[in-house]
Amino acid sequence: MQKTKEQRIGREEMQNLNNTQYFKVEKEPEMQVKDVLSVVYQALTEKGYNPVNQIVGYIMSGDPTYITSHNNARSLIMKVERDEIVEEVLREYIKSGLLK
């Protein structure tokens, strides 16, 4: 007796039940700290805030309300540890040659 296509597919699916399937979710690429700071700085500027004061307020307090939600800036900055922000700013300051 000839098996139908549906029967063959059903049998193959049953055989697959004996195997563990592997599922992988692709993570979206993580932004670099300097890219996050750039987006946050731009968003704060666009909303009329002093970006340096607001970012310092966030770093010192950890309170995300110092950062506007405009352009998803608040969500972005909360994905970065505050000490990483300080490290990035200091690293760029040293690279600029202003620290001697």
Backbone as XML, in Angstrom:
<?xml version="1.0"?>
<chain id="A" units="angstrom">
  <residue number="1" name="MET">
    <atom name="N" x="0.835" y="-1.175" z="0.000"/>
    <atom name="CA" x="0.000" y="0.000" z="0.000"/>
    <atom name="C" x="0.883" y="1.241" z="0.000"/>
  </residue>
  <residue number="2" name="GLN">
    <atom name="N" x="0.611" y="2.154" z="-0.896"/>
    <atom name="CA" x="1.384" y="3.396" z="-1.051"/>
    <atom name="C" x="0.944" y="4.398" z="0.029"/>
  </residue>
  <residue number="3" name="LYS">
    <atom name="N" x="1.918" y="4.993" z="0.742"/>
    <atom name="CA" x="1.596" y="5.989" z="1.765"/>
    <atom name="C" x="1.423" y="7.362" z="1.120"/>
  </residue>
  <residue number="4" name="THR">
    <atom name="N" x="0.500" y="8.126" z="1.654"/>
    <atom name="CA" x="0.281" y="9.480" z="1.138"/>
    <atom name="C" x="1.382" y="10.397" z="1.660"/>
  </residue>
  <residue number="5" name="LYS">
    <atom name="N" x="1.475" y="11.541" z="1.041"/>
    <atom name="CA" x="2.491" y="12.528" z="1.454"/>
    <atom name="C" x="2.277" y="12.929" z="2.912"/>
  </residue>
  <residue number="6" name="GLU">
    <atom name="N" x="1.014" y="13.097" z="3.307"/>
    <atom name="CA" x="0.696" y="13.485" z="4.690"/>
    <atom name="C" x="1.138" y="12.413" z="5.682"/>
  </residue>
  <residue number="7" name="GLN">
    <atom name="N" x="0.967" y="11.163" z="5.313"/>
    <atom name="CA" x="1.375" y="10.075" z="6.194"/>
    <atom name="C" x="2.894" y="10.045" z="6.347"/>
  </residue>
  <residue number="8" name="ARG">
    <atom name="N" x="3.617" y="10.290" z="5.228"/>
    <atom name="CA" x="5.084" y="10.302" z="5.304"/>
    <atom name="C" x="5.556" y="11.462" z="6.180"/>
  </residue>
  <residue number="9" name="ILE">
    <atom name="N" x="4.952" y="12.633" z="5.992"/>
    <atom name="CA" x="5.348" y="13.795" z="6.797"/>
    <atom name="C" x="5.044" y="13.548" z="8.267"/>
  </residue>
  <residue number="10" name="GLY">
    <atom name="N" x="3.866" y="12.963" z="8.541"/>
    <atom name="CA" x="3.488" y="12.656" z="9.922"/>
    <atom name="C" x="4.473" y="11.699" z="10.577"/>
  </residue>
  <residue number="11" name="ARG">
    <atom name="N" x="4.913" y="10.718" z="9.817"/>
    <atom name="CA" x="5.873" y="9.738" z="10.349"/>
    <atom name="C" x="7.217" y="10.415" z="10.643"/>
  </residue>
  <residue number="12" name="GLU">
    <atom name="N" x="7.647" y="11.305" z="9.724"/>
    <atom name="CA" x="8.903" y="12.027" z="9.945"/>
    <atom name="C" x="8.816" y="12.909" z="11.187"/>
  </residue>
  <residue number="13" name="GLU">
    <atom name="N" x="7.665" y="13.535" z="11.384"/>
    <atom name="CA" x="7.489" y="14.376" z="12.570"/>
    <atom name="C" x="7.538" y="13.542" z="13.839"/>
  </residue>
  <residue number="14" name="MET">
    <atom name="N" x="6.969" y="12.348" z="13.809"/>
    <atom name="CA" x="7.004" y="11.471" z="14.971"/>
    <atom name="C" x="8.438" y="11.052" z="15.281"/>
  </residue>
  <residue number="15" name="GLN">
    <atom name="N" x="9.225" y="10.797" z="14.243"/>
    <atom name="CA" x="10.624" y="10.438" z="14.465"/>
    <atom name="C" x="11.374" y="11.603" z="15.091"/>
  </residue>
  <residue number="16" name="ASN">
    <atom name="N" x="11.021" y="12.825" z="14.704"/>
    <atom name="CA" x="11.678" y="13.999" z="15.257"/>
    <atom name="C" x="11.356" y="14.189" z="16.731"/>
  </residue>
  <residue number="17" name="LEU">
    <atom name="N" x="10.281" y="13.594" z="17.218"/>
    <atom name="CA" x="9.932" y="13.719" z="18.632"/>
    <atom name="C" x="10.955" y="13.028" z="19.522"/>
  </residue>
  <residue number="18" name="ASN">
    <atom name="N" x="11.706" y="12.118" z="18.953"/>
    <atom name="CA" x="12.733" y="11.419" z="19.717"/>
    <atom name="C" x="14.027" y="12.213" z="19.813"/>
  </residue>
  <residue number="19" name="ASN">
    <atom name="N" x="14.128" y="13.262" z="19.038"/>
    <atom name="CA" x="15.335" y="14.085" z="19.026"/>
    <atom name="C" x="15.056" y="15.422" z="19.702"/>
  </residue>
  <residue number="20" name="THR">
    <atom name="N" x="16.050" y="15.937" z="20.356"/>
    <atom name="CA" x="15.928" y="17.264" z="20.943"/>
    <atom name="C" x="16.160" y="18.308" z="19.865"/>
  </residue>
  <residue number="21" name="GLN">
    <atom name="N" x="15.223" y="19.208" z="19.743"/>
    <atom name="CA" x="15.334" y="20.284" z="18.761"/>
    <atom name="C" x="16.112" y="21.431" z="19.379"/>
  </residue>
  <residue number="22" name="TYR">
    <atom name="N" x="16.801" y="22.145" z="18.552"/>
    <atom name="CA" x="17.609" y="23.277" z="19.010"/>
    <atom name="C" x="16.964" y="24.551" z="18.490"/>
  </residue>
  <residue number="23" name="PHE">
    <atom name="N" x="16.715" y="25.476" z="19.380"/>
    <atom name="CA" x="16.104" y="26.748" z="19.011"/>
    <atom name="C" x="17.026" y="27.864" z="19.456"/>
  </residue>
  <residue number="24" name="LYS">
    <atom name="N" x="17.335" y="28.753" z="18.553"/>
    <atom name="CA" x="18.249" y="29.842" z="18.876"/>
    <atom name="C" x="17.582" y="31.170" z="18.540"/>
  </residue>
  <residue number="25" name="VAL">
    <atom name="N" x="17.541" y="32.041" z="19.509"/>
    <atom name="CA" x="17.009" y="33.377" z="19.307"/>
    <atom name="C" x="18.180" y="34.301" z="19.030"/>
  </residue>
  <residue number="26" name="GLU">
    <atom name="N" x="18.106" y="34.996" z="17.929"/>
    <atom name="CA" x="19.170" y="35.932" z="17.583"/>
    <atom name="C" x="19.025" y="37.185" z="18.444"/>
  </residue>
  <residue number="27" name="LYS">
    <atom name="N" x="20.085" y="37.523" z="19.151"/>
    <atom name="CA" x="20.069" y="38.744" z="19.942"/>
    <atom name="C" x="20.378" y="39.914" z="19.031"/>
  </residue>
  <residue number="28" name="GLU">
    <atom name="N" x="19.713" y="41.025" z="19.319"/>
    <atom name="CA" x="20.035" y="42.208" z="18.538"/>
    <atom name="C" x="21.413" y="42.695" z="18.964"/>
  </residue>
  <residue number="29" name="PRO">
    <atom name="N" x="22.150" y="43.251" z="18.040"/>
    <atom name="CA" x="23.504" y="43.675" z="18.384"/>
    <atom name="C" x="23.475" y="44.733" z="19.484"/>
  </residue>
  <residue number="30" name="GLU">
    <atom name="N" x="24.370" y="44.556" z="20.445"/>
    <atom name="CA" x="24.441" y="45.512" z="21.542"/>
    <atom name="C" x="25.159" y="46.773" z="21.082"/>
  </residue>
  <residue number="31" name="MET">
    <atom name="N" x="24.645" y="47.900" z="21.542"/>
    <atom name="CA" x="25.273" y="49.168" z="21.203"/>
    <atom name="C" x="26.479" y="49.381" z="22.105"/>
  </residue>
  <residue number="32" name="GLN">
    <atom name="N" x="27.474" y="50.018" z="21.566"/>
    <atom name="CA" x="28.631" y="50.404" z="22.352"/>
    <atom name="C" x="28.224" y="51.546" z="23.291"/>
  </residue>
  <residue number="33" name="VAL">
    <atom name="N" x="28.920" y="51.686" z="24.395"/>
    <atom name="CA" x="28.610" y="52.732" z="25.369"/>
    <atom name="C" x="28.660" y="54.107" z="24.709"/>
  </residue>
  <residue number="34" name="LYS">
    <atom name="N" x="29.666" y="54.335" z="23.862"/>
    <atom name="CA" x="29.780" y="55.647" z="23.235"/>
    <atom name="C" x="28.614" y="55.918" z="22.295"/>
  </residue>
  <residue number="35" name="ASP">
    <atom name="N" x="28.065" y="54.875" z="21.670"/>
    <atom name="CA" x="26.903" y="55.051" z="20.807"/>
    <atom name="C" x="25.656" y="55.393" z="21.627"/>
  </residue>
  <residue number="36" name="VAL">
    <atom name="N" x="25.513" y="54.731" z="22.771"/>
    <atom name="CA" x="24.397" y="55.030" z="23.671"/>
    <atom name="C" x="24.501" y="56.474" z="24.133"/>
  </residue>
  <residue number="37" name="LEU">
    <atom name="N" x="25.690" y="56.887" z="24.555"/>
    <atom name="CA" x="25.875" y="58.268" z="25.015"/>
    <atom name="C" x="25.564" y="59.271" z="23.911"/>
  </residue>
  <residue number="38" name="SER">
    <atom name="N" x="25.914" y="58.939" z="22.698"/>
    <atom name="CA" x="25.641" y="59.826" z="21.575"/>
    <atom name="C" x="24.142" y="60.001" z="21.365"/>
  </residue>
  <residue number="39" name="VAL">
    <atom name="N" x="23.399" y="58.900" z="21.394"/>
    <atom name="CA" x="21.945" y="58.961" z="21.223"/>
    <atom name="C" x="21.313" y="59.742" z="22.364"/>
  </residue>
  <residue number="40" name="VAL">
    <atom name="N" x="21.748" y="59.463" z="23.590"/>
    <atom name="CA" x="21.198" y="60.134" z="24.771"/>
    <atom name="C" x="21.507" y="61.628" z="24.717"/>
  </residue>
  <residue number="41" name="TYR">
    <atom name="N" x="22.734" y="61.971" z="24.393"/>
    <atom name="CA" x="23.140" y="63.376" z="24.297"/>
    <atom name="C" x="22.276" y="64.111" z="23.266"/>
  </residue>
  <residue number="42" name="GLN">
    <atom name="N" x="22.095" y="63.503" z="22.112"/>
    <atom name="CA" x="21.295" y="64.114" z="21.044"/>
    <atom name="C" x="19.835" y="64.276" z="21.473"/>
  </residue>
  <residue number="43" name="ALA">
    <atom name="N" x="19.287" y="63.255" z="22.101"/>
    <atom name="CA" x="17.885" y="63.313" z="22.541"/>
    <atom name="C" x="17.682" y="64.406" z="23.585"/>
  </residue>
  <residue number="44" name="LEU">
    <atom name="N" x="18.607" y="64.508" z="24.527"/>
    <atom name="CA" x="18.506" y="65.554" z="25.552"/>
    <atom name="C" x="18.613" y="66.943" z="24.927"/>
  </residue>
  <residue number="45" name="THR">
    <atom name="N" x="19.513" y="67.097" z="23.980"/>
    <atom name="CA" x="19.687" y="68.370" z="23.287"/>
    <atom name="C" x="18.415" y="68.742" z="22.532"/>
  </residue>
  <residue number="46" name="GLU">
    <atom name="N" x="17.859" y="67.775" z="21.818"/>
    <atom name="CA" x="16.637" y="68.028" z="21.049"/>
    <atom name="C" x="15.474" y="68.461" z="21.939"/>
  </residue>
  <residue number="47" name="LYS">
    <atom name="N" x="15.431" y="67.956" z="23.147"/>
    <atom name="CA" x="14.352" y="68.311" z="24.067"/>
    <atom name="C" x="14.647" y="69.581" z="24.862"/>
  </residue>
  <residue number="48" name="GLY">
    <atom name="N" x="15.821" y="70.182" z="24.643"/>
    <atom name="CA" x="16.142" y="71.450" z="25.280"/>
    <atom name="C" x="16.810" y="71.352" z="26.637"/>
  </residue>
  <residue number="49" name="TYR">
    <atom name="N" x="17.265" y="70.176" z="26.997"/>
    <atom name="CA" x="17.962" y="69.981" z="28.272"/>
    <atom name="C" x="19.459" y="70.212" z="28.094"/>
  </residue>
  <residue number="50" name="ASN">
    <atom name="N" x="20.139" y="70.484" z="29.200"/>
    <atom name="CA" x="21.593" y="70.523" z="29.204"/>
    <atom name="C" x="22.050" y="69.067" z="29.347"/>
  </residue>
  <residue number="51" name="PRO">
    <atom name="N" x="22.557" y="68.468" z="28.279"/>
    <atom name="CA" x="22.855" y="67.035" z="28.328"/>
    <atom name="C" x="23.923" y="66.656" z="29.349"/>
  </residue>
  <residue number="52" name="VAL">
    <atom name="N" x="24.913" y="67.502" z="29.536"/>
    <atom name="CA" x="25.969" y="67.183" z="30.509"/>
    <atom name="C" x="25.375" y="67.116" z="31.915"/>
  </residue>
  <residue number="53" name="ASN">
    <atom name="N" x="24.588" y="68.123" z="32.279"/>
    <atom name="CA" x="23.983" y="68.130" z="33.619"/>
    <atom name="C" x="23.070" y="66.922" z="33.824"/>
  </residue>
  <residue number="54" name="GLN">
    <atom name="N" x="22.276" y="66.600" z="32.816"/>
    <atom name="CA" x="21.328" y="65.493" z="32.946"/>
    <atom name="C" x="22.045" y="64.153" z="33.051"/>
  </residue>
  <residue number="55" name="ILE">
    <atom name="N" x="23.076" y="63.951" z="32.253"/>
    <atom name="CA" x="23.814" y="62.686" z="32.297"/>
    <atom name="C" x="24.563" y="62.557" z="33.623"/>
  </residue>
  <residue number="56" name="VAL">
    <atom name="N" x="25.145" y="63.645" z="34.105"/>
    <atom name="CA" x="25.811" y="63.614" z="35.415"/>
    <atom name="C" x="24.794" y="63.293" z="36.501"/>
  </residue>
  <residue number="57" name="GLY">
    <atom name="N" x="23.624" y="63.902" z="36.439"/>
    <atom name="CA" x="22.572" y="63.610" z="37.413"/>
    <atom name="C" x="22.209" y="62.136" z="37.416"/>
  </residue>
  <residue number="58" name="TYR">
    <atom name="N" x="22.114" y="61.558" z="36.233"/>
    <atom name="CA" x="21.809" y="60.130" z="36.129"/>
    <atom name="C" x="22.940" y="59.280" z="36.703"/>
  </residue>
  <residue number="59" name="ILE">
    <atom name="N" x="24.182" y="59.600" z="36.336"/>
    <atom name="CA" x="25.322" y="58.815" z="36.825"/>
    <atom name="C" x="25.421" y="58.877" z="38.343"/>
  </residue>
  <residue number="60" name="MET">
    <atom name="N" x="25.240" y="60.061" z="38.905"/>
    <atom name="CA" x="25.389" y="60.231" z="40.355"/>
    <atom name="C" x="24.259" y="59.569" z="41.151"/>
  </residue>
  <residue number="61" name="SER">
    <atom name="N" x="23.041" y="59.627" z="40.623"/>
    <atom name="CA" x="21.893" y="59.152" z="41.398"/>
    <atom name="C" x="21.375" y="57.780" z="40.968"/>
  </residue>
  <residue number="62" name="GLY">
    <atom name="N" x="21.580" y="57.443" z="39.701"/>
    <atom name="CA" x="20.994" y="56.215" z="39.182"/>
    <atom name="C" x="19.531" y="56.378" z="38.815"/>
  </residue>
  <residue number="63" name="ASP">
    <atom name="N" x="19.009" y="57.586" z="38.951"/>
    <atom name="CA" x="17.600" y="57.859" z="38.658"/>
    <atom name="C" x="17.421" y="58.084" z="37.158"/>
  </residue>
  <residue number="64" name="PRO">
    <atom name="N" x="16.739" y="57.173" z="36.465"/>
    <atom name="CA" x="16.607" y="57.294" z="35.010"/>
    <atom name="C" x="15.754" y="58.476" z="34.557"/>
  </residue>
  <residue number="65" name="THR">
    <atom name="N" x="15.023" y="59.097" z="35.483"/>
    <atom name="CA" x="14.185" y="60.229" z="35.071"/>
    <atom name="C" x="15.015" y="61.460" z="34.718"/>
  </residue>
  <residue number="66" name="TYR">
    <atom name="N" x="16.306" y="61.438" z="34.958"/>
    <atom name="CA" x="17.177" y="62.514" z="34.475"/>
    <atom name="C" x="17.318" y="62.467" z="32.953"/>
  </residue>
  <residue number="67" name="ILE">
    <atom name="N" x="16.997" y="61.312" z="32.368"/>
    <atom name="CA" x="17.157" y="61.106" z="30.928"/>
    <atom name="C" x="15.779" y="61.080" z="30.272"/>
  </residue>
  <residue number="68" name="THR">
    <atom name="N" x="15.632" y="61.839" z="29.206"/>
    <atom name="CA" x="14.370" y="61.870" z="28.478"/>
    <atom name="C" x="14.073" y="60.519" z="27.837"/>
  </residue>
  <residue number="69" name="SER">
    <atom name="N" x="12.797" y="60.247" z="27.662"/>
    <atom name="CA" x="12.427" y="59.023" z="26.944"/>
    <atom name="C" x="12.387" y="59.267" z="25.434"/>
  </residue>
  <residue number="70" name="HIS">
    <atom name="N" x="12.609" y="60.504" z="25.023"/>
    <atom name="CA" x="12.647" y="60.865" z="23.604"/>
    <atom name="C" x="13.685" y="59.998" z="22.875"/>
  </residue>
  <residue number="71" name="ASN">
    <atom name="N" x="13.299" y="59.466" z="21.725"/>
    <atom name="CA" x="14.177" y="58.599" z="20.918"/>
    <atom name="C" x="14.684" y="57.383" z="21.690"/>
  </residue>
  <residue number="72" name="ASN">
    <atom name="N" x="13.910" y="56.939" z="22.673"/>
    <atom name="CA" x="14.247" y="55.732" z="23.435"/>
    <atom name="C" x="15.524" y="55.894" z="24.277"/>
  </residue>
  <residue number="73" name="ALA">
    <atom name="N" x="15.910" y="57.151" z="24.544"/>
    <atom name="CA" x="17.172" y="57.420" z="25.243"/>
    <atom name="C" x="17.194" y="56.810" z="26.643"/>
  </residue>
  <residue number="74" name="ARG">
    <atom name="N" x="16.096" y="56.913" z="27.381"/>
    <atom name="CA" x="16.064" y="56.384" z="28.752"/>
    <atom name="C" x="16.254" y="54.866" z="28.755"/>
  </residue>
  <residue number="75" name="SER">
    <atom name="N" x="15.573" y="54.188" z="27.870"/>
    <atom name="CA" x="15.713" y="52.722" z="27.799"/>
    <atom name="C" x="17.132" y="52.326" z="27.426"/>
  </residue>
  <residue number="76" name="LEU">
    <atom name="N" x="17.719" y="53.062" z="26.496"/>
    <atom name="CA" x="19.084" y="52.746" z="26.071"/>
    <atom name="C" x="20.084" y="52.920" z="27.205"/>
  </residue>
  <residue number="77" name="ILE">
    <atom name="N" x="20.000" y="54.047" z="27.906"/>
    <atom name="CA" x="21.014" y="54.309" z="28.937"/>
    <atom name="C" x="20.880" y="53.330" z="30.101"/>
  </residue>
  <residue number="78" name="MET">
    <atom name="N" x="19.673" y="52.824" z="30.333"/>
    <atom name="CA" x="19.486" y="51.873" z="31.429"/>
    <atom name="C" x="20.055" y="50.495" z="31.107"/>
  </residue>
  <residue number="79" name="LYS">
    <atom name="N" x="20.389" y="50.241" z="29.839"/>
    <atom name="CA" x="21.004" y="48.970" z="29.449"/>
    <atom name="C" x="22.510" y="48.967" z="29.696"/>
  </residue>
  <residue number="80" name="VAL">
    <atom name="N" x="23.049" y="50.132" z="30.052"/>
    <atom name="CA" x="24.483" y="50.283" z="30.270"/>
    <atom name="C" x="24.712" y="50.544" z="31.756"/>
  </residue>
  <residue number="81" name="GLU">
    <atom name="N" x="25.697" y="49.879" z="32.326"/>
    <atom name="CA" x="26.031" y="50.128" z="33.727"/>
    <atom name="C" x="26.623" y="51.535" z="33.868"/>
  </residue>
  <residue number="82" name="ARG">
    <atom name="N" x="26.296" y="52.199" z="34.957"/>
    <atom name="CA" x="26.778" y="53.572" z="35.156"/>
    <atom name="C" x="28.300" y="53.644" z="35.226"/>
  </residue>
  <residue number="83" name="ASP">
    <atom name="N" x="28.943" y="52.638" z="35.813"/>
    <atom name="CA" x="30.403" y="52.666" z="35.866"/>
    <atom name="C" x="31.007" y="52.528" z="34.473"/>
  </residue>
  <residue number="84" name="GLU">
    <atom name="N" x="30.314" y="51.842" z="33.568"/>
    <atom name="CA" x="30.798" y="51.748" z="32.188"/>
    <atom name="C" x="30.734" y="53.110" z="31.495"/>
  </residue>
  <residue number="85" name="ILE">
    <atom name="N" x="29.725" y="53.889" z="31.837"/>
    <atom name="CA" x="29.612" y="55.239" z="31.269"/>
    <atom name="C" x="30.780" y="56.095" z="31.740"/>
  </residue>
  <residue number="86" name="VAL">
    <atom name="N" x="31.072" y="56.042" z="33.037"/>
    <atom name="CA" x="32.189" y="56.814" z="33.588"/>
    <atom name="C" x="33.504" y="56.367" z="32.942"/>
  </residue>
  <residue number="87" name="GLU">
    <atom name="N" x="33.702" y="55.074" z="32.811"/>
    <atom name="CA" x="34.923" y="54.553" z="32.175"/>
    <atom name="C" x="35.063" y="55.068" z="30.744"/>
  </residue>
  <residue number="88" name="GLU">
    <atom name="N" x="33.983" y="55.038" z="29.988"/>
    <atom name="CA" x="34.026" y="55.483" z="28.593"/>
    <atom name="C" x="34.348" y="56.970" z="28.496"/>
  </residue>
  <residue number="89" name="VAL">
    <atom name="N" x="33.718" y="57.772" z="29.342"/>
    <atom name="CA" x="33.972" y="59.220" z="29.323"/>
    <atom name="C" x="35.421" y="59.499" z="29.699"/>
  </residue>
  <residue number="90" name="LEU">
    <atom name="N" x="35.920" y="58.837" z="30.727"/>
    <atom name="CA" x="37.308" y="59.047" z="31.148"/>
    <atom name="C" x="38.287" y="58.578" z="30.075"/>
  </residue>
  <residue number="91" name="ARG">
    <atom name="N" x="38.001" y="57.429" z="29.476"/>
    <atom name="CA" x="38.857" y="56.900" z="28.407"/>
    <atom name="C" x="38.948" y="57.902" z="27.239"/>
  </residue>
  <residue number="92" name="GLU">
    <atom name="N" x="37.823" y="58.445" z="26.828"/>
    <atom name="CA" x="37.810" y="59.413" z="25.728"/>
    <atom name="C" x="38.504" y="60.712" z="26.119"/>
  </residue>
  <residue number="93" name="TYR">
    <atom name="N" x="38.350" y="61.116" z="27.360"/>
    <atom name="CA" x="39.003" y="62.331" z="27.846"/>
    <atom name="C" x="40.518" y="62.159" z="27.817"/>
  </residue>
  <residue number="94" name="ILE">
    <atom name="N" x="40.985" y="61.005" z="28.264"/>
    <atom name="CA" x="42.430" y="60.731" z="28.265"/>
    <atom name="C" x="42.952" y="60.658" z="26.826"/>
  </residue>
  <residue number="95" name="LYS">
    <atom name="N" x="42.213" y="60.003" z="25.934"/>
    <atom name="CA" x="42.631" y="59.889" z="24.538"/>
    <atom name="C" x="42.691" y="61.252" z="23.855"/>
  </residue>
  <residue number="96" name="SER">
    <atom name="N" x="41.865" y="62.182" z="24.303"/>
    <atom name="CA" x="41.835" y="63.511" z="23.666"/>
    <atom name="C" x="43.103" y="64.307" z="23.945"/>
  </residue>
  <residue number="97" name="GLY">
    <atom name="N" x="43.896" y="63.860" z="24.942"/>
    <atom name="CA" x="45.141" y="64.551" z="25.264"/>
    <atom name="C" x="44.962" y="65.692" z="26.246"/>
  </residue>
  <residue number="98" name="LEU">
    <atom name="N" x="43.753" y="65.893" z="26.738"/>
    <atom name="CA" x="43.514" y="66.989" z="27.672"/>
    <atom name="C" x="43.989" y="66.680" z="29.070"/>
  </residue>
  <residue number="99" name="LEU">
    <atom name="N" x="44.180" y="65.412" z="29.376"/>
    <atom name="CA" x="44.674" y="65.011" z="30.696"/>
    <atom name="C" x="46.159" y="64.737" z="30.583"/>
  </residue>
  <residue number="100" name="LYS">
    <atom name="N" x="46.953" y="65.509" z="31.317"/>
    <atom name="CA" x="48.411" y="65.340" z="31.235"/>
    <atom name="C" x="49.008" y="65.226" z="32.603"/>
  </residue>
</chain>
